[in-house]
Amino acid sequence: MRYETVIGLEVHCELCTQSKIYCSCSTRFGAEENTQVCPICSGMPGMLPVQNIAVVEAGMLVGLATGGAIPRVMRSERKHYFYPDLPKGFQTSQSEMPVSVGGFVAIDTPEGEKRVRLHHIHFEEDAGKLIHDPMLGTLVDLNRCGVPLLEIVSEPDMRSPEEARDFVEALREILLFLGVSDCRMEQGSLRCDVNVSVRPIGQAEYGERTEMKNINSLRSVYRAVEFESKRQIALLEKGETIRRDTLRWDDARGVAYAMRSKEGANDYLYFPEPDLPFIVTDDAWVGRIRERLVELPRARRNRYASEYGLSEYDASLMCATPHTAALFEGTIAAGAQAKVAANFIMSDASRIRNERALEEIPFDSRALYALIRLVEDGTISRSAASKVMELMFDDPDASPAKLASEHGLGQISDEGAVRELCVAAVANGEKAVADYKKGNVKALTSLVGQVMKASRGKANPALVNKILLELLGG
């Protein structure tokens, strides 16, 4: 029997607000344990939360960007469950009246564009963090308690590990370009719960689903869906039933195992949060948020392809991060050709950034255009430009011309000096000259190489070719 996999995702995104969702504690990542905690986020009795409006507006912005509807009225609710890093004994979240309803995220499939529908988006507070120490046991760090989250809940529209992975990647791009989150999956600021079920092809009813919690990489999303789909199909083939379990994904072993059963445990006893007022929106407020929308990566890639003639691959690389896109467009605005700017960013800047494990390219579009101009006017060679860019990463405030001069990377463009080198190469390259005159045009490369070696790579390549052709009779 052939089966179809059905996947729905709940993506949790930590927001880039300066303070937590219901108090003024900092949200800075990496602080010493339990140093960013107050009586409100640590759940002390009698403490009253105060709504961080920046969280509400971030939810509205993501909702509008994904085509969702912003309700006139939203509210917070208490979601009751016990866990050691949840000191209040409940999580302040949203259920019945969230910040956005509906919408979609578009992904590419072999059959073309597919729109994965969103059920809703809601905001909530994060829980703390358990630290398992072999000597001290399990410790609790409450710094993360109250860090604001958006939870983006999809409909069960995905049918393969590839679609699940691509959905998370497309959503991550949207969140990055909107500037609401840094989306650092390795730090847990973007993670997702994966719901998987299988059913015989042609069956309308969904099969029983399982949920894998807190998966924090694109690779893990793919592997987890692939594993769980195969596991459920194997059980059904043996005539067994699927239990509605919550699973933990072990990425090192590539397997999932049951944490707890969800049978009878799916009622969190939601009720309205009595300490927070209803939030009422109006057209003016929604309009102000709509003005903050930016061109999103998918539309930007299409524009780069149609307006600048970039390939789909090149356009995707130019939209890798908001910073890369701004660098690319700023360099074009300064006067560079689009394909030239893209080539410098892809072949040099992105490579060096990856080698040095940097988040962003440290210099701006004016510096990159200045480097391109040095090549175009013959001041330095293209290979020397790569060396100058290495120096620009070390000293992003220095001008490319100054760096090229200080490190002796200037190009020899004096025709008399280059002609002397070319005459010597022709005199010493009798075989290459003879081969060229017999019709082997590739022999010219050998002569060019001799000139470049003699000049220590500084001779202007275009000038070298021009003079050699003259000396060889065309």
Secondary structure, DSSP 8 states (H G I E B T S, - for coil): --EEEEEEEEEEEE---SB-SSS--B--TT--TT-S--TTTTT-TT------HHHHHHHHHHHHHTT-B--SEE--EEEE---TT-TTSEEEE-SSS-SEE--EEEEEETTEEEEEEEEEEEEEE---EEEEETTTEEEEE-TTTT-EEEEEEE-S-B-SHHHHHHHHHHHHHHHHHHTS----GGGTSEEEEEEEEEEETT--S----EEEEEE-SHHHHHHHHHHHHHHHHHHHHTT-----EEEEEETTTTEEEEEEE-TT------EE-TTS--EE--HHHHHHHHTT----HHHHHHHHHHHH---HHHHHHHTSSHHHHHHHHHHHHHT--HHHHHHHIIIIIHHHHHHTT-SS-SS-HHHHHHHHHHHHTTSS-HHHHHHHHHHHHH-TTS-HHHHHHHTT---B--HHHHHHHHHHHHHH-HHHHHHHHTT-TTHHHHHHHHHHHHTTT-B-HHHHHHHHHHHTT-
